[in-house]
Amino acid sequence: MKAEQEGDLLEEDSPQENGVQTNQYSAISPPSSPVAQDEPFSTYFEDKVSIPDNVSQVFSFRKLWAFTGPGFLMSIAYLDPGNIESDLQSGAKAGFKLLWILLGATIIGLLLQRLAARLGVVTGMHLAEVCNRQYPTVPRVILWLMVELAIIGSDMQEVIGCAIALNLLSMGSIPLWGGVLITITDTFVFLFLDKYGLRKLEAFFGFLITVMALSFGYEYVLVKPNQGELLKGMFVPYCADCGPVQLEQAVGIVGAVIMPHNIYLHSALVKSRDIDQYFSLAHWVCFITTTTINHLVLGCFFGPAALYIWAIGILAAGQSSTMTGTYSGQFVMEGFLNLRWSRFARVLLTRSIAITPTLLVAIFQDVEHLTGMNDFLNVLQSMQLPFALIPILTFTSLTSIMNDFANGMVWKISGGIVILVVCAINMYFVVVYVTALNSVLFYVFAALLSVAYLCFVGYLVWHCLVALGVSCLDFGSRVSNPPAVFIEEQSEYDS
């Protein structure tokens, strides 16, 4: 089947290769695995999840439950220790005034997750695999490094959260450095759950989310916050008497909620099920759950007795986020590099890198410095955000990839605006954090990195604008020797 030719994208005909039409936008029709056809491509879902067949029923809870697995795993990224810490800081500095920011950021995150799910369902490939097909080797490797950096940063946040939680639950008997070391062993214990099947693993994630909901819900009932002020803060987009501190915290909420590696993760998770309208409903259910938990945390002010309940919740958040980070890393490595590692080897590499700086801070400093490290990691996640948002909008807008399911004009415009706003907000957060360090040497180093960073982001934006239909930027179709737009002819994926 040939890719549809769209004049506004200025796609040119090119010869067929292995029965698949290719052009400068790498028409994928039908999509295929980035490995040899006789070598099955599998990640954490080697078998499809069976879906109950209830043709005679208008709605089935059993069928809805069968589709909740990807939603549970995806929602974990909205409940990691970085988000919990951001919620606590927001409640302490601005009360309920920033709840509308949290609600808006979560809705934006859900819309971006919808694009990721659409890409995975339509193409049969996740975002890292599509990037492998569409970008030249050097940009592809840079993208992989950036996403890996985001995953390692997220893993460090989970280590910090678990270490603090274990310290609190043990009443100080387990030092912070001891909690950091314990996170090495508990991760491998959870990997053994994978041996019992996908649905049991997803059910365990659902259990951890339930623990978080009960823990933070108990805190909420215990504190009894002002419901009128809470509803006002949630639905009135205004922050009275807010200064730079509250503004910085608002930006931090956006950076903590929208995680770059979560986009890659969700585009892969949907491949474990056949497409159905229950996908969207299941994701909305998980969205409501995660939004509720985050709002419960932001509305709480803890006392000494309630601190242990909170520690249980943050421990569950750290453990569940660790597992999803492992899956994200495996998808990214397989997709970008065609490199197959076992989950055991993958989590050993990621956790080893994440633990080293965290352990040093835990040994020689205190919990305040660990919290400061968590703030730095939120900045790191903010910097990696364009490397997930720009590709997902680019590829879901190309008819050569999505065929009839490509983004329409409304999605293109709204998606572009959302990505522009989110990236601008997060870059502001980065600037605020860097300027607060007051180091000339660091300024020079940051300036050099910023130039390289902005050049690569500009490269991705250029291709995104071409995909969105800005034909005047499509220089490749107007010269005799066009440069590599996404990829030129690549046989069997140069790795």
KOLTORPA-848582 format. One record per residue (C-alpha): residue number from 0; chain; y, x, z. Coordinates in nm, 3 decimals. Each point is the difference from the previous one (the first is absolute). Layout:
KOLTORPA-848582
NUFI	n	chain	v	u	w
NUFI	NUM	A	Y	X	Z
...
***
This chain:
KOLTORPA-848582
NUFI	n	chain	v	u	w
NUFI	0	A	0.000	0.000	0.000
NUFI	1	A	0.334	0.142	-0.098
NUFI	2	A	0.301	0.022	0.221
NUFI	3	A	0.273	-0.246	-0.072
NUFI	4	A	0.295	0.152	-0.179
NUFI	5	A	0.340	-0.080	0.145
NUFI	6	A	0.312	0.086	-0.196
NUFI	7	A	0.218	0.037	0.305
NUFI	8	A	-0.227	0.276	0.127
NUFI	9	A	0.005	0.177	-0.339
NUFI	10	A	-0.369	0.083	0.013
NUFI	11	A	-0.140	0.186	-0.299
NUFI	12	A	-0.341	-0.029	-0.156
NUFI	13	A	-0.237	0.283	0.059
NUFI	14	A	-0.365	0.060	-0.084
NUFI	15	A	-0.283	-0.145	0.195
NUFI	16	A	-0.190	0.227	0.233
NUFI	17	A	-0.344	-0.100	0.125
NUFI	18	A	0.069	-0.355	-0.105
NUFI	19	A	0.321	-0.029	0.202
NUFI	20	A	0.339	-0.028	-0.162
NUFI	21	A	0.247	0.253	0.138
NUFI	22	A	0.371	0.059	-0.041
NUFI	23	A	0.278	0.170	0.186
NUFI	24	A	-0.026	-0.262	0.274
NUFI	25	A	-0.376	0.046	0.018
NUFI	26	A	-0.113	-0.348	-0.094
NUFI	27	A	-0.297	-0.083	0.216
NUFI	28	A	-0.203	-0.279	-0.146
NUFI	29	A	-0.244	-0.042	0.155
NUFI	30	A	0.059	0.234	0.294
NUFI	31	A	-0.272	0.246	0.075
NUFI	32	A	-0.087	0.244	0.272
NUFI	33	A	0.161	0.345	-0.005
NUFI	34	A	-0.345	0.154	0.016
NUFI	35	A	-0.282	0.007	-0.247
NUFI	36	A	-0.144	-0.340	-0.084
NUFI	37	A	-0.350	0.100	0.114
NUFI	38	A	0.137	0.099	0.341
NUFI	39	A	0.091	-0.309	0.204
NUFI	40	A	0.333	0.015	0.177
NUFI	41	A	-0.021	-0.123	0.358
NUFI	42	A	0.215	0.022	0.305
NUFI	43	A	-0.054	-0.188	0.324
NUFI	44	A	-0.123	-0.307	-0.189
NUFI	45	A	-0.318	0.091	-0.183
NUFI	46	A	-0.099	-0.367	-0.023
NUFI	47	A	0.204	-0.311	-0.056
NUFI	48	A	0.040	-0.230	0.297
NUFI	49	A	-0.186	-0.325	-0.060
NUFI	50	A	0.228	-0.304	-0.011
NUFI	51	A	-0.128	-0.346	0.105
NUFI	52	A	-0.009	-0.242	-0.292
NUFI	53	A	0.161	-0.328	0.104
NUFI	54	A	0.090	-0.158	-0.329
NUFI	55	A	-0.003	-0.354	0.138
NUFI	56	A	0.246	0.079	0.281
NUFI	57	A	0.375	0.018	-0.045
NUFI	58	A	0.029	0.253	0.282
NUFI	59	A	-0.259	0.204	0.188
NUFI	60	A	0.062	0.204	0.314
NUFI	61	A	-0.320	0.196	-0.067
NUFI	62	A	0.132	0.104	-0.339
NUFI	63	A	0.340	0.086	0.148
NUFI	64	A	-0.170	0.215	0.264
NUFI	65	A	-0.185	0.190	-0.274
NUFI	66	A	0.337	0.105	-0.147
NUFI	67	A	0.169	0.104	0.326
NUFI	68	A	-0.149	0.351	0.012
NUFI	69	A	0.253	0.176	-0.228
NUFI	70	A	0.280	-0.188	0.174
NUFI	71	A	-0.114	0.123	0.341
NUFI	72	A	-0.022	0.360	-0.115
NUFI	73	A	0.333	-0.022	-0.181
NUFI	74	A	0.174	-0.157	0.299
NUFI	75	A	-0.099	0.292	0.223
NUFI	76	A	0.277	0.206	-0.160
NUFI	77	A	0.250	-0.252	0.139
NUFI	78	A	-0.140	0.047	0.351
NUFI	79	A	-0.035	0.375	0.034
NUFI	80	A	0.150	0.192	0.295
NUFI	81	A	0.305	0.089	-0.210
NUFI	82	A	0.082	-0.368	-0.043
NUFI	83	A	-0.064	-0.078	0.365
NUFI	84	A	0.231	0.282	0.112
NUFI	85	A	0.267	-0.117	-0.246
NUFI	86	A	-0.028	-0.356	0.136
NUFI	87	A	0.038	0.121	0.358
NUFI	88	A	0.307	0.208	-0.082
NUFI	89	A	0.156	-0.293	-0.187
NUFI	90	A	-0.053	-0.234	0.293
NUFI	91	A	0.143	0.255	0.245
NUFI	92	A	0.311	0.079	-0.209
NUFI	93	A	0.084	-0.336	-0.160
NUFI	94	A	-0.198	-0.267	0.179
NUFI	95	A	-0.095	-0.279	-0.243
NUFI	96	A	0.281	0.070	-0.247
NUFI	97	A	-0.218	0.196	-0.244
NUFI	98	A	-0.288	-0.245	-0.026
NUFI	99	A	0.127	-0.123	-0.337
NUFI	100	A	-0.020	0.357	-0.131
NUFI	101	A	-0.363	0.020	0.109
NUFI	102	A	-0.078	-0.335	-0.162
NUFI	103	A	0.174	0.094	-0.325
NUFI	104	A	-0.167	0.342	-0.019
NUFI	105	A	-0.341	-0.157	0.053
NUFI	106	A	0.060	-0.257	-0.276
NUFI	107	A	0.110	0.278	-0.238
NUFI	108	A	-0.312	0.193	0.094
NUFI	109	A	-0.214	-0.304	-0.078
NUFI	110	A	0.158	-0.035	-0.347
NUFI	111	A	-0.069	0.367	-0.071
NUFI	112	A	-0.357	-0.047	0.120
NUFI	113	A	-0.030	-0.287	-0.248
NUFI	114	A	0.085	0.239	-0.283
NUFI	115	A	-0.261	0.246	0.127
NUFI	116	A	-0.265	-0.272	0.019
NUFI	117	A	0.088	-0.122	-0.350
NUFI	118	A	-0.040	0.351	-0.142
NUFI	119	A	-0.341	0.045	0.160
NUFI	120	A	-0.130	-0.342	-0.102
NUFI	121	A	0.122	0.007	-0.362
NUFI	122	A	-0.084	0.361	-0.091
NUFI	123	A	-0.304	0.053	0.219
NUFI	124	A	0.160	0.324	0.121
NUFI	125	A	0.211	0.086	0.300
NUFI	126	A	0.346	0.155	-0.020
NUFI	127	A	-0.116	0.362	0.033
NUFI	128	A	-0.242	-0.044	-0.290
NUFI	129	A	0.271	-0.153	-0.218
NUFI	130	A	0.236	0.287	0.088
NUFI	131	A	-0.278	0.235	-0.107
NUFI	132	A	-0.006	-0.165	-0.343
NUFI	133	A	0.372	-0.045	-0.047
NUFI	134	A	0.172	0.318	0.121
NUFI	135	A	-0.031	0.359	-0.126
NUFI	136	A	-0.182	0.251	0.217
NUFI	137	A	0.296	0.155	0.185
NUFI	138	A	0.168	-0.329	0.105
NUFI	139	A	-0.341	-0.136	0.092
NUFI	140	A	-0.069	0.293	0.235
NUFI	141	A	0.347	-0.031	0.156
NUFI	142	A	-0.057	-0.371	0.058
NUFI	143	A	-0.334	0.075	0.162
NUFI	144	A	0.156	0.258	0.234
NUFI	145	A	0.276	-0.243	0.101
NUFI	146	A	-0.244	-0.280	0.076
NUFI	147	A	-0.228	0.236	0.192
NUFI	148	A	0.302	0.110	0.204
NUFI	149	A	0.074	-0.363	0.083
NUFI	150	A	-0.362	-0.059	0.105
NUFI	151	A	-0.002	0.308	0.224
NUFI	152	A	0.332	-0.106	0.154
NUFI	153	A	-0.140	-0.345	0.071
NUFI	154	A	-0.311	0.155	0.154
NUFI	155	A	0.219	0.208	0.231
NUFI	156	A	0.169	-0.320	0.119
NUFI	157	A	-0.339	-0.149	0.079
NUFI	158	A	-0.101	0.312	0.195
NUFI	159	A	0.323	-0.020	0.200
NUFI	160	A	-0.049	-0.370	0.074
NUFI	161	A	-0.361	0.043	0.112
NUFI	162	A	0.084	0.302	0.217
NUFI	163	A	0.279	-0.185	0.181
NUFI	164	A	-0.220	-0.309	0.044
NUFI	165	A	-0.287	0.201	0.150
NUFI	166	A	0.244	0.176	0.232
NUFI	167	A	0.131	-0.335	0.126
NUFI	168	A	-0.341	-0.164	0.035
NUFI	169	A	-0.133	0.296	0.201
NUFI	170	A	0.310	-0.003	0.227
NUFI	171	A	0.074	0.354	-0.110
NUFI	172	A	-0.351	0.137	0.055
NUFI	173	A	-0.033	0.067	-0.372
NUFI	174	A	0.289	0.227	-0.101
NUFI	175	A	0.173	-0.048	-0.331
NUFI	176	A	-0.176	0.297	-0.156
NUFI	177	A	-0.333	-0.139	0.122
NUFI	178	A	0.075	-0.332	-0.167
NUFI	179	A	0.079	0.184	-0.322
NUFI	180	A	-0.338	0.175	0.009
NUFI	181	A	-0.184	-0.324	0.077
NUFI	182	A	0.135	-0.152	-0.321
NUFI	183	A	-0.211	0.254	-0.191
NUFI	184	A	-0.328	-0.138	0.129
NUFI	185	A	0.078	-0.371	0.004
NUFI	186	A	0.088	0.003	-0.369
NUFI	187	A	-0.348	0.117	-0.097
NUFI	188	A	-0.153	-0.267	0.224
NUFI	189	A	0.181	-0.268	-0.197
NUFI	190	A	-0.117	0.154	-0.327
NUFI	191	A	-0.357	-0.086	0.098
NUFI	192	A	0.096	-0.369	-0.017
NUFI	193	A	0.018	0.047	-0.374
NUFI	194	A	-0.378	0.034	-0.004
NUFI	195	A	-0.039	-0.364	0.101
NUFI	196	A	0.174	-0.147	-0.303
NUFI	197	A	0.344	-0.093	-0.119
NUFI	198	A	0.025	-0.343	0.160
NUFI	199	A	-0.094	0.129	0.346
NUFI	200	A	0.262	0.271	-0.031
NUFI	201	A	0.262	-0.256	-0.104
NUFI	202	A	-0.103	-0.221	0.292
NUFI	203	A	0.057	0.293	0.235
NUFI	204	A	0.352	0.041	-0.140
NUFI	205	A	0.052	-0.370	0.064
NUFI	206	A	-0.113	0.057	0.359
NUFI	207	A	0.254	0.281	0.047
NUFI	208	A	0.278	-0.221	-0.136
NUFI	209	A	-0.111	-0.273	0.243
NUFI	210	A	0.021	0.250	0.289
NUFI	211	A	0.355	0.088	-0.105
NUFI	212	A	0.098	-0.366	-0.030
NUFI	213	A	-0.139	-0.085	0.344
NUFI	214	A	0.150	0.308	0.167
NUFI	215	A	0.350	-0.039	-0.139
NUFI	216	A	-0.022	-0.380	0.025
NUFI	217	A	-0.075	0.032	0.371
NUFI	218	A	0.302	0.226	0.037
NUFI	219	A	0.213	-0.256	-0.180
NUFI	220	A	-0.110	-0.284	0.227
NUFI	221	A	0.050	0.218	0.307
NUFI	222	A	0.355	0.099	-0.097
NUFI	223	A	0.106	-0.354	-0.108
NUFI	224	A	0.285	0.100	-0.234
NUFI	225	A	0.283	-0.238	-0.087
NUFI	226	A	-0.143	-0.208	-0.285
NUFI	227	A	0.341	-0.108	-0.129
NUFI	228	A	0.120	0.359	-0.032
NUFI	229	A	-0.330	0.098	-0.158
NUFI	230	A	0.021	-0.267	-0.272
NUFI	231	A	0.364	0.087	-0.060
NUFI	232	A	-0.086	0.366	-0.042
NUFI	233	A	-0.283	-0.085	-0.237
NUFI	234	A	0.184	-0.230	-0.242
NUFI	235	A	0.371	0.089	0.030
NUFI	236	A	0.068	0.314	-0.211
NUFI	237	A	0.272	0.139	0.223
NUFI	238	A	0.023	0.260	0.274
NUFI	239	A	0.297	-0.059	0.228
NUFI	240	A	0.152	0.303	0.174
NUFI	241	A	-0.243	0.234	-0.174
NUFI	242	A	0.100	0.362	-0.056
NUFI	243	A	-0.150	0.307	-0.166
NUFI	244	A	-0.289	0.010	0.248
NUFI	245	A	-0.112	-0.353	-0.087
NUFI	246	A	0.054	0.062	-0.372
NUFI	247	A	-0.217	0.309	0.012
NUFI	248	A	-0.269	-0.195	0.181
NUFI	249	A	0.017	-0.276	-0.263
NUFI	250	A	-0.060	0.258	-0.271
NUFI	251	A	-0.287	0.138	0.207
NUFI	252	A	-0.167	-0.343	0.003
NUFI	253	A	-0.008	-0.008	-0.380
NUFI	254	A	-0.136	0.354	-0.018
NUFI	255	A	-0.273	-0.074	0.253
NUFI	256	A	-0.112	-0.330	-0.154
NUFI	257	A	-0.028	0.095	-0.368
NUFI	258	A	-0.254	0.283	-0.015
NUFI	259	A	-0.055	0.186	-0.330
NUFI	260	A	-0.373	0.061	0.036
NUFI	261	A	-0.054	-0.369	0.076
NUFI	262	A	0.090	-0.084	-0.362
NUFI	263	A	-0.275	0.232	-0.124
NUFI	264	A	-0.243	-0.140	0.257
NUFI	265	A	0.050	-0.366	-0.085
NUFI	266	A	-0.039	0.052	-0.375
NUFI	267	A	-0.346	0.143	0.076
NUFI	268	A	-0.114	-0.247	0.265
NUFI	269	A	0.022	-0.302	-0.232
NUFI	270	A	-0.269	0.152	-0.222
NUFI	271	A	-0.264	-0.096	0.256
NUFI	272	A	0.031	-0.368	-0.093
NUFI	273	A	0.010	-0.203	-0.318
NUFI	274	A	0.338	-0.156	-0.071
NUFI	275	A	0.069	-0.336	0.158
NUFI	276	A	0.299	-0.203	0.115
NUFI	277	A	-0.116	0.058	0.359
NUFI	278	A	0.128	0.358	-0.028
NUFI	279	A	0.363	-0.108	0.033
NUFI	280	A	-0.075	-0.246	0.280
NUFI	281	A	-0.194	0.261	0.197
NUFI	282	A	0.285	0.249	-0.034
NUFI	283	A	0.251	-0.258	0.122
NUFI	284	A	-0.217	-0.064	0.306
NUFI	285	A	-0.008	0.372	0.079
NUFI	286	A	0.375	0.023	-0.068
NUFI	287	A	0.072	-0.272	0.257
NUFI	288	A	-0.227	0.176	0.250
NUFI	289	A	0.165	0.341	-0.035
NUFI	290	A	0.352	-0.146	0.002
NUFI	291	A	-0.078	-0.190	0.321
NUFI	292	A	-0.137	0.310	0.173
NUFI	293	A	0.301	0.211	-0.098
NUFI	294	A	0.238	-0.267	0.126
NUFI	295	A	-0.193	-0.025	0.326
NUFI	296	A	0.040	0.374	0.053
NUFI	297	A	0.371	0.000	-0.082
NUFI	298	A	0.058	-0.283	0.247
NUFI	299	A	-0.167	0.170	0.294
NUFI	300	A	0.143	0.210	0.281
NUFI	301	A	-0.281	0.157	0.199
NUFI	302	A	-0.053	0.035	0.371
NUFI	303	A	-0.237	0.241	0.177
NUFI	304	A	-0.290	-0.247	0.029
NUFI	305	A	0.024	-0.109	-0.363
NUFI	306	A	0.004	0.357	-0.125
NUFI	307	A	-0.379	0.020	-0.003
NUFI	308	A	-0.034	-0.310	-0.215
NUFI	309	A	0.244	0.154	-0.245
NUFI	310	A	-0.202	0.324	0.002
NUFI	311	A	-0.313	-0.191	-0.103
NUFI	312	A	0.190	-0.153	-0.291
NUFI	313	A	0.142	0.331	-0.117
NUFI	314	A	-0.345	0.162	0.028
NUFI	315	A	-0.145	-0.271	-0.224
NUFI	316	A	0.287	0.051	-0.244
NUFI	317	A	-0.062	0.373	-0.015
NUFI	318	A	-0.374	-0.030	-0.054
NUFI	319	A	0.025	-0.258	-0.276
NUFI	320	A	0.277	0.190	-0.178
NUFI	321	A	-0.208	0.318	0.010
NUFI	322	A	-0.279	-0.167	-0.194
NUFI	323	A	0.228	-0.147	-0.266
NUFI	324	A	0.165	0.340	-0.039
NUFI	325	A	-0.342	0.149	-0.069
NUFI	326	A	-0.067	-0.254	-0.274
NUFI	327	A	0.346	0.051	-0.149
NUFI	328	A	-0.058	0.375	-0.015
NUFI	329	A	-0.335	-0.043	-0.168
NUFI	330	A	0.138	-0.239	-0.263
NUFI	331	A	0.294	0.228	-0.072
NUFI	332	A	-0.213	0.314	-0.031
NUFI	333	A	-0.256	-0.167	-0.225
NUFI	334	A	0.264	-0.171	-0.211
NUFI	335	A	0.243	0.287	-0.057
NUFI	336	A	-0.245	0.291	-0.015
NUFI	337	A	-0.338	-0.157	-0.081
NUFI	338	A	-0.117	0.190	0.307
NUFI	339	A	-0.273	-0.167	0.201
NUFI	340	A	-0.019	0.077	0.370
NUFI	341	A	-0.200	-0.174	0.267
NUFI	342	A	0.200	-0.197	0.253
NUFI	343	A	-0.120	0.243	0.267
NUFI	344	A	0.147	0.300	-0.185
NUFI	345	A	0.313	-0.195	-0.088
NUFI	346	A	0.081	-0.106	0.356
NUFI	347	A	-0.082	0.351	0.128
NUFI	348	A	0.259	0.152	-0.235
NUFI	349	A	0.272	-0.257	0.069
NUFI	350	A	-0.050	-0.006	0.376
NUFI	351	A	-0.014	0.381	0.024
NUFI	352	A	0.337	0.030	-0.173
NUFI	353	A	0.151	-0.283	0.204
NUFI	354	A	-0.123	0.121	0.338
NUFI	355	A	0.128	0.359	-0.015
NUFI	356	A	0.378	-0.065	0.037
NUFI	357	A	-0.061	-0.303	0.222
NUFI	358	A	-0.218	0.202	0.237
NUFI	359	A	0.259	0.278	0.025
NUFI	360	A	0.275	-0.248	0.091
NUFI	361	A	-0.230	-0.175	0.251
NUFI	362	A	-0.087	0.331	0.172
NUFI	363	A	0.344	0.160	0.018
NUFI	364	A	0.226	-0.308	0.014
NUFI	365	A	-0.011	-0.353	0.141
NUFI	366	A	-0.022	-0.362	-0.113
NUFI	367	A	0.367	-0.010	-0.097
NUFI	368	A	-0.056	0.274	-0.256
NUFI	369	A	-0.302	-0.188	-0.136
NUFI	370	A	0.224	-0.304	-0.043
NUFI	371	A	0.253	0.218	-0.180
NUFI	372	A	-0.277	0.122	-0.229
NUFI	373	A	-0.084	-0.363	-0.074
NUFI	374	A	0.362	-0.060	-0.109
NUFI	375	A	-0.021	0.300	-0.231
NUFI	376	A	-0.322	-0.137	-0.150
NUFI	377	A	0.175	-0.331	-0.074
NUFI	378	A	0.256	0.203	-0.196
NUFI	379	A	-0.286	0.170	-0.183
NUFI	380	A	-0.148	-0.337	-0.095
NUFI	381	A	0.342	-0.108	-0.126
NUFI	382	A	0.022	0.299	-0.231
NUFI	383	A	-0.344	-0.072	-0.151
NUFI	384	A	0.074	-0.368	-0.065
NUFI	385	A	0.128	0.037	-0.361
NUFI	386	A	-0.326	0.169	-0.101
NUFI	387	A	-0.186	-0.326	0.054
NUFI	388	A	0.260	-0.266	-0.078
NUFI	389	A	0.121	0.139	-0.333
NUFI	390	A	-0.349	0.046	-0.152
NUFI	391	A	-0.119	-0.345	0.108
NUFI	392	A	0.300	-0.170	-0.163
NUFI	393	A	-0.036	0.218	-0.310
NUFI	394	A	-0.365	-0.073	-0.067
NUFI	395	A	0.006	-0.370	0.085
NUFI	396	A	0.285	-0.040	-0.250
NUFI	397	A	-0.185	0.158	-0.295
NUFI	398	A	-0.178	-0.244	-0.231
NUFI	399	A	-0.208	0.290	-0.130
NUFI	400	A	-0.162	0.009	0.345
NUFI	401	A	0.033	-0.353	0.136
NUFI	402	A	-0.016	-0.196	-0.329
NUFI	403	A	0.096	-0.363	0.070
NUFI	404	A	0.034	0.071	0.373
NUFI	405	A	0.291	0.243	-0.029
NUFI	406	A	0.307	-0.071	0.211
NUFI	407	A	0.240	-0.255	-0.144
NUFI	408	A	0.373	0.052	-0.011
NUFI	409	A	0.052	-0.156	0.344
NUFI	410	A	-0.254	0.233	0.160
NUFI	411	A	0.140	0.301	-0.185
NUFI	412	A	0.356	-0.066	0.116
NUFI	413	A	-0.088	-0.103	0.355
NUFI	414	A	-0.252	0.282	0.034
NUFI	415	A	0.252	0.254	-0.125
NUFI	416	A	0.266	-0.127	0.241
NUFI	417	A	-0.243	0.000	0.293
NUFI	418	A	-0.118	0.353	-0.072
NUFI	419	A	0.358	0.120	-0.047
NUFI	420	A	0.111	-0.154	0.330
NUFI	421	A	-0.304	0.119	0.193
NUFI	422	A	0.027	0.355	-0.131
NUFI	423	A	0.376	0.008	0.066
NUFI	424	A	-0.051	-0.123	0.356
NUFI	425	A	-0.269	0.254	0.070
NUFI	426	A	0.199	0.284	-0.155
NUFI	427	A	0.289	-0.096	0.228
NUFI	428	A	-0.239	0.029	0.292
NUFI	429	A	-0.096	0.349	-0.117
NUFI	430	A	0.367	0.106	-0.030
NUFI	431	A	0.079	-0.130	0.349
NUFI	432	A	-0.295	0.187	0.147
NUFI	433	A	0.078	0.329	-0.176
NUFI	434	A	0.371	-0.002	0.092
NUFI	435	A	-0.090	-0.051	0.365
NUFI	436	A	-0.181	0.335	0.012
NUFI	437	A	0.323	0.207	-0.026
NUFI	438	A	-0.158	0.307	-0.158
NUFI	439	A	0.163	0.179	-0.294
NUFI	440	A	-0.324	0.173	-0.097
NUFI	441	A	-0.180	-0.331	-0.002
NUFI	442	A	0.280	-0.152	-0.211
NUFI	443	A	-0.050	0.267	-0.268
NUFI	444	A	-0.376	-0.046	0.002
NUFI	445	A	0.038	-0.378	-0.013
NUFI	446	A	0.245	0.029	-0.290
NUFI	447	A	-0.246	0.201	-0.209
NUFI	448	A	-0.280	-0.242	0.074
NUFI	449	A	0.228	-0.294	-0.077
NUFI	450	A	0.078	0.132	-0.348
NUFI	451	A	-0.370	0.035	-0.086
NUFI	452	A	-0.074	-0.335	0.163
NUFI	453	A	0.271	-0.188	-0.189
NUFI	454	A	-0.100	0.160	-0.332
NUFI	455	A	-0.356	-0.124	0.036
NUFI	456	A	0.111	-0.345	0.114
NUFI	457	A	0.231	-0.008	-0.303
NUFI	458	A	-0.297	0.083	-0.222
NUFI	459	A	-0.196	-0.294	0.142
NUFI	460	A	0.302	-0.231	-0.028
NUFI	461	A	0.046	0.095	-0.366
NUFI	462	A	-0.353	-0.108	-0.085
NUFI	463	A	0.041	-0.312	0.212
NUFI	464	A	0.314	-0.102	-0.188
NUFI	465	A	-0.178	0.048	-0.333
NUFI	466	A	-0.283	-0.220	0.128
NUFI	467	A	0.253	-0.262	0.109
NUFI	468	A	0.131	-0.018	-0.356
NUFI	469	A	0.301	0.236	-0.002
NUFI	470	A	-0.082	0.118	-0.352
NUFI	471	A	0.306	0.225	-0.033
NUFI	472	A	-0.169	0.240	0.245
NUFI	473	A	-0.320	0.011	-0.202
NUFI	474	A	0.078	0.335	-0.163
NUFI	475	A	-0.365	0.065	-0.073
NUFI	476	A	-0.014	-0.261	-0.277
NUFI	477	A	0.310	0.135	-0.177
NUFI	478	A	-0.100	0.360	-0.059
NUFI	479	A	-0.261	0.150	-0.227
NUFI	480	A	-0.171	0.192	0.278
NUFI	481	A	0.018	-0.236	0.297
NUFI	482	A	-0.035	0.142	0.347
NUFI	483	A	-0.278	-0.116	0.226
NUFI	484	A	0.102	-0.350	0.097
NUFI	485	A	-0.244	-0.078	0.281
NUFI	486	A	-0.288	0.179	-0.173
NUFI	487	A	-0.061	0.094	-0.354
NUFI	488	A	-0.356	-0.005	-0.124
NUFI	489	A	-0.223	0.123	0.281
NUFI	490	A	-0.373	0.010	-0.049
NUFI	491	A	-0.223	-0.067	0.298
NUFI	492	A	0.287	0.054	0.243
NUFI	493	A	0.113	0.356	0.040
NUFI	494	A	-0.027	0.057	0.370
***
